[in-house]
């Protein structure tokens, strides 16, 4: 996809007024090594004249209540990350393109040929400790009046819910609201640090880079309409008398169909992994406005033969059973039991047999409004090429439904996976 982008300005956006300084501690979950990374996404908007100016001003205002996001990470003597509230600001790039969003189909493509490097911020400065700004943003204005935000966000500071909360705050300020609908809450001390630091060092040290796999993951989109989701829910209810969620339906089909497409050797253990929000599992629950990381991995392991032979109803039940164990497993982690046993639930075995799925459609990104309506859609950009991934989002507007964006199969397994997912969608249409 050819795209010409001209970057007209770059610079740090600082809080519009003076903010507190000092060091803020991060939580145990913030500090797990797997979160020492940045997420990259594109947010596509159909309309928005002078979007760069409006968003830049709103970002400066949002960095006052969200002042830690204007700071930088630093590492303490015991290898834990902290936030130095320096007020240095977020990195902001203003850009334009002489093409229209319609000519690039609003970046709604199936082969992932999007020129990310043109749409994401560049020349990002680093602190003296080598730390980048926690929030990095490029706003590219298109000839049609629409715009695209290329966002790079530090995962150590916020999970998906927290990142979306911050963007919604920027949107509210851009629209002229005087009071945010959710005032930010730091509260990273929601459970105590491990009681035995000597046993917890391995959990807090950065992991060595894992060996590169000998496979290359291919991109596949799977679109499911609302009617198809409701049909699958109805089938589950008719056969079990119970209910299930859209996430459980998509995750079960994704895991099952991919396992069949790959056709693993008999007795191969395959894993499904997803992160579950744990804000409500704390006593008392974390308040509205908390924007840190608070989730726990749910991992389900099964022989590949079982996945290939089981019905989707049975696979959904496997997922539901694993979810019922979440409160107990999270409590064990909170109480330090995992650390005492030398286990790290946030570091599952990596490789082709581990499938990760994440639900982004309900995080709040689709509701962000800078004054011209919500985004047409959001495009996640691949991060690691090691773990096969599926990201469950929403279909681009005005369509309604679910889009599963995946990097989960190598070339030899791409067509079998496509054939199986196409069959799933067509069968639900026929019912």
N, C-alpha and C positions, 0 to 999 in steps of 0.2 A: 504494500500500500504506500504509494508515493505521497509525501506530505511535506510542504515547505513551511517551516515555522521560523519567525523572526523574533528573537528575544530582545526587547527594547530596554529593559532595566532589571537590575538585580540588587538586592540589599536586605538588610535585617529590619524586620518590623518589631519595634520595641513597644512595651506597654505604654498607653497614652498618658499615664500618670505614674508617679513613683510607687513602687511595690516593695513588699518586705524582702529583706535579704537574709542570708544565713543558709544553713544546711538542713535539709529535710531527709528523714530516714524513709526508706522504702520497705514494703512488706516482704515476708518470706516468699510469697508467690511472685512478687515483682522481680525478686532476685534469682529465680530459677534460671539456669543457663539457657534453656531453650527460648527464653523471651529476650535474650540479648540480640535483638534484631530489629529491623524496620519493615513495616508493611508498606506496600506500594499499591495504589489504586488510582483509577481514573473515574471522574464523576462528570457525566455528560449532561449539559443543560441546553434546552432548545432555544432559549431566549435570555438576553441579559446585556443590554447596552451599558458600556463603561463598567463591566463587571469587575475588572481589576481594581479600579479606584474604590468602588463600593466595598468589595471584600477586604481590601487592604486596610481601610479605615475601621471596618468592623473587627478585623483580626486584632488590630492594635487595642481596641476597646476590650475584647474578650480576654486578652492577656493580662488584664488587671485582676479580675477574680480568679483567672486560671494562671496566676503568675508563675507557679512552678514550671509550666510549659515554656516559659521564656528563659529558663535557666539551662544548665548543662549537667550531664551526669559526671560523677567522679567516683573513683574507687577508694574505699577505706582501707585501712591497714589489714583487715581480716577478709579482704577480697569482696566485700559487699558493696553494691552500688548505692550511692546517695545522690540527691539532687542538690546542686549548688544554685541557690536562687540568686542569680547574677543579673537578671533583667536584660541579658544580651539580646533576646528576642528570637523570633522565628524567621526562617529564610524565605524570602518571597521573590518570585520571578514573574515579570509581566511579559507576555508574548502575544503574537498575533499570527494569523494565517490568512492567506488570500483565497483559500478555498472555502466551500460551504460544508456544513456538517452533513447535509443531505448527500453530497457527492462522495462522502466516505461512509454513508449508511449509518451515521451516528455511532460509528465504531461498533456496530452490531454485526460482527463477523464470526465465522465458524473456524477459521484457520489460524487465528491468533497472529495475523500479519500486521498488527497495529505497531506503528513506530513509537514505542514507549519512550525511547531516549529523547525524542523531540518534544514530548508532552510532559515529561517529568522535570523538576528543577535540576539545574546543573551548577557547576562551580561552587558547590556547597563548602562554606568555610568550616574549619575545625578549630577547637580551642587549643590552648597550650598542652592539654593532656590528650589531644587527639580526638576529642568528642565532638560530634556533629550537633547542630541544632535539633531539638526534639521534634519540632514541627517544621516541615519543608513543603512549600506549596508553589505551584506554577499555575497561573490563570492564563489560558490561551483563548483570545477572542477570535472568532471565525467571521468570515465575510457576511454570513447570513444573519449575524447578530447573536448567535448562540456562543457558548463557551464551554471549555473543558478545564476542570481542575485536576491537575496531576499532584497527588498527595503522597508524601512520604512521612510516616508517623512512627515514633519510637514505641515499640511494643512493651518495653520495660516500664513505661509510665502508665499506659492505658491498655485495657483490653478493647474488644470491638464495641461494647456498650459505652465505654468511657470515651473512645474516639468519636463515636457518633454524637454523644452528648455535647462534646466540645464543638463539633461542627454545627450542631443545631443552635448552640449559643451564639456562634458567629453569625448564623443566619438570622436569629432573632434581633441581634444588634444591627445587622444590615437593614432590617425592615423597620428600624426605628423604635423597637420596644425598649422601654426604660427598665424593666425588671425581667430577669431570666426566669423561664418556667422551672428550671432546676438549678438552684445555687450549688456551685461545686463544693464537694466535701472531700478533704484529703484522707484523713483517718486510716493511715497505713498500719496502725498498730492493732488491727482487728483480731489478731491473735499473737501471742508472745513469740519472740525469737526462740529457736530450739534451746532446750536447757543444757545441752552438752555441745558446746561449740566445736570441740575436737572431733566429734562424730559427724558434724554437719558441714565441715569444710568442703568435702567433695561435692556436696549439693550446690554450694555457692561458688565454686571455682568455675571459670569458663571451660566448657568441654573442648577437647582437641577436635579439630575438624575430622569428621568421619571419612573413611576411604570412599572415593568416588565409585559409584556403582558402574557396572558394565552394561547399562541399558540407558536408553534415551526415552523419556516420557513424551507421549504425543498428546495433543490437545483434542478433546472431544466435548461438544455441547450436547446436553439432553434437555429438551424443552417439554414441560408437562403443563397442560392447561388446568385451570381451576376445576373444570368439569371432570377431567381425568382423575385428579386428586380425590374429589368427592366420591367418584365411582369406586376407587380403591378403598376408601374409608368405609363405604357402605358394604362392600364385600367382606371386609374384616369383621364388621359388626354382625352381619348375617351369619357368618360361620363360627363366631366365638361368643356373641352376645356382649362383647366388650368394645371399647373405643380405642382408637389409636390416633396419633398425631401425623400431620403431613411429613414432619421430619422422620418419624419412624418408618413411614412408608417408603420415602425416598432412600433413606439409609439402608433399609433391608434389601430393596431392589438393587441398589448400587453395589453393595457387598456381594450379593448372590450372583448377579449377572457378570460382574467383573471376574469373580472366581471361576465361573463357567467359561468365560472367554479366554482366560489365561490357561485353564486346564492344567493346574499344578499336578505334580506327581502325587500318587496316593500317600496319605498320612502326612501331608504337608500341613503344618499349623499356619493358619491365616488369622490376621487380627483386624478388627475394626476399632478405630480410635476416634473419639470426639471429646471436646471439652464442654463441660456442663457448668452453667452459671450457679454459683454457690452463695450469692448475696443473702438469700433468704434462709440459708442453713445455719447462719450464725445466730447466737442468742446474746443480745438482741440482734435482729437482722440489720445489715448495713443500711444507712439512711438513703433516701432518694438524693441523688446528686453525687454519690460516690463514683469516682471515675478511674479508679485503679484496677488492677488485675484481681479478680476474685472468681476463679473457676477451678475445676479439678478434672483430670482426664478420666474418662470411662473407657476401659479397654475390654473388648470381648474377643476371646480366642476360641477357635473351633477347627476341627480337621477339615481340609478342603473338600473331602468326599461328602461330609455331612452337609456343607453349604451347597454342593452341587445337587444333592438329592432332596434337601428339605424344601418344603413349600414356603412361599413368601410369608404366609401366616406364621409358620414356625420360626422363621428368622426374625420377624417383628417381635415375637414373644421373647426370643433371646435378648433382643435389645431392651425390651421393657424390663425384663428380669435384672439385667445389669444396672439399669437406671434406679431400680428400687434399692440397690446396695450403696448408692452414692452417699447418703447421709452418714452411714457407718464408715465408709472408706475415707471420706473427707474428715470426719472426726478423728480417725487414726492419724491422718497426716497432721491435723491441727495439734494433736497431743504429742507429736514427735515420734510416734511409733515407727514410722517408715525410716526415719533417720537412725533410730536405734538398731533396726534390722539391716541397715546398710542398703536399703532400697530407695530408688528414685522413681516415683510414679510418673514424673514428667519426662523420663528418658526411656521410652519403650524401644525395643529392638528396631533398628532401621532396616529398610530394604524393600524388596518387591512384594513381600508377603504381608506388609503392614499397610493398611488403607486408612487414610485420614479423611474425615468429612467434617465440614464446618457450616453452620447455618448463619448466613449473613442477612437474610431477608427480613429478619425481625429485630435487627440491632438498632435501627433508627436512621441509617444513612439515606434511605429512600424518602424520608420526610424532610430532609434539609432543604430550606427555602431561603434564598438570599434576596427575595423580593420579586422573583419571576416564576415561581412555582417549583415543584420538586424536580430532581434529575430525571431525564429520560431513562437512564440506567447507570449502573456502576460496574466497572470492569476491574476485577482483581488481577494483579500481575504476578506471574509465577515467582515464588521465592526459591526454596530449595528444590533441587532436582533429584533428591534422594528418596523422599517418601511420596508414594502415589497419593494424590489429593483430589477431593471433590468439594467445591464450594457451592452451597445451595443459596441462590439468590432469587430475585424476582425477574420475571420476563420484562423486557423493555416496554415502556409505555407506548401506546395505550393498551397493550395486551395485558391480560391478567393470568397469573400462574407462576410456575417455578421454573427457573433455569438452573440446571446443575452443570457448572463449569468444571471440567476435570482435566487433570494431567495425571493419568493413572495407568496407562498401558504403553508398552513399547510397540513399535511399528507392526510386528508380526501378530499382535493381539488387537490392533486397532479395529480392523474390519469385523472380526467376530464380535467385539464389544458393541460396535455400531449396529450390527445386525440384530443382536439381542435386545438392545435398548429400543430400536425401531419397532421390533415385534411387540415389546411391552406397551409402547404408546398406542400402536394400532389396535391391539387387543382391547385396551381400555376404551378406545373409541367405539369399538364394535359392540360393547356390552350395553 
